């Protein structure tokens, strides 16, 4: 039996947690972009959403494993380290999105 990763049918067997994780990741990315470029203030809600994003990404990686999701998990683990206004914070956020996109495209 061939792996679905090797045959390019990942989304045919993906768990709902992957879709939830991707949606929450996109929402949090939007919140971050609004804060960075629009001057919006979300206070604690950005951090609450981050916790939900991290939990859903972990669930996605466990319930519908794809190697690219490890990139997302790594970026989520590292993103609290640099200051939000540094260049590293959005770079890590983009790296996490790349993990989800690679998984979705395979």
C-alpha positions as CSV (number, residue, x, y, z in Angstrom):
1,X,0.0,0.0,0.0
2,X,1.4,3.4,-1.0
3,X,1.5,6.4,1.3
4,X,-1.0,9.1,0.5
5,X,1.9,11.6,0.9
6,X,3.8,9.9,-1.9
7,X,0.7,9.7,-4.2
8,X,-0.3,13.3,-3.6
9,X,-3.7,12.7,-2.0
10,X,-3.2,14.2,1.4
11,X,-6.4,16.2,1.4
12,X,-8.4,13.1,0.5
13,X,-7.6,11.6,3.9
14,X,-7.1,14.7,6.1
15,X,-8.8,15.0,9.5
16,X,-11.1,17.9,10.3
17,X,-8.4,19.2,12.7
18,X,-6.2,20.1,9.7
19,X,-8.9,22.4,8.3
20,X,-9.7,23.9,11.7
21,X,-6.0,24.5,12.3
22,X,-5.5,26.1,8.9
23,X,-8.5,28.4,9.4
24,X,-7.4,29.4,12.9
25,X,-3.9,30.0,11.6
26,X,-5.2,32.2,8.9
27,X,-7.3,34.2,11.3
28,X,-4.4,34.7,13.7
29,X,-2.2,35.7,10.8
30,X,-4.8,38.3,9.8
31,X,-4.9,39.6,13.3
32,X,-1.2,39.9,13.4
33,X,-1.1,41.7,10.0
34,X,-3.8,44.1,11.2
35,X,-1.8,44.8,14.4
36,X,1.5,45.3,12.5
37,X,0.3,47.3,9.5
38,X,-3.0,48.7,10.6
39,X,-2.2,49.7,14.1
40,X,-5.0,47.6,15.5
41,X,-4.8,46.6,19.1
42,X,-6.1,43.1,20.1
43,X,-4.5,42.8,23.5
44,X,-4.9,39.4,25.0
45,X,-7.1,38.1,22.2
46,X,-4.2,37.6,19.8
47,X,-2.5,35.4,22.5
48,X,-5.7,33.5,23.2
49,X,-6.0,32.8,19.5
50,X,-2.4,31.8,19.4
51,X,-3.0,29.2,22.1
52,X,-6.0,27.8,20.0
53,X,-3.8,27.9,16.9
54,X,-1.0,25.9,18.6
55,X,-3.4,23.3,20.0
56,X,-5.2,22.9,16.7
57,X,-1.8,22.6,14.8
58,X,-0.7,19.9,17.2
59,X,-4.0,18.1,16.8
60,X,-3.7,18.4,13.0
61,X,-0.2,17.0,13.1
62,X,-1.3,14.0,15.3
63,X,-4.6,13.2,13.6
64,X,-3.6,13.8,10.0
65,X,0.2,13.6,9.9
66,X,2.1,15.3,7.1
67,X,5.8,16.0,7.4
68,X,5.3,19.7,6.4
69,X,3.2,20.2,9.5
70,X,6.4,19.8,11.5
71,X,7.5,23.1,10.0
72,X,4.3,24.7,11.3
73,X,4.8,23.2,14.8
74,X,8.4,24.4,14.8
75,X,7.5,28.0,13.9
76,X,4.7,28.0,16.5
77,X,7.2,26.9,19.1
78,X,9.7,29.6,18.2
79,X,7.3,32.5,17.5
80,X,7.0,33.7,21.1
81,X,10.7,34.2,21.4
82,X,11.4,37.3,19.2
83,X,9.6,40.6,19.9
84,X,6.4,41.1,17.9
85,X,7.9,44.2,16.2
86,X,11.0,42.4,15.1
87,X,11.4,41.0,11.6
88,X,11.7,37.5,13.0
89,X,8.1,37.4,14.4
90,X,6.3,37.7,11.0
91,X,9.0,35.6,9.3
92,X,8.2,32.7,11.7
93,X,4.5,33.3,11.1
94,X,5.0,33.0,7.4
95,X,7.1,29.9,7.8
96,X,4.3,28.2,9.7
97,X,1.9,29.1,6.9
98,X,4.3,27.5,4.4
99,X,4.0,24.2,6.4
100,X,0.2,24.2,6.1
101,X,0.3,25.2,2.4
102,X,2.9,22.4,1.6
103,X,0.7,19.9,3.4
104,X,-2.4,21.1,1.6
105,X,-0.7,21.0,-1.9
106,X,0.6,17.5,-1.6
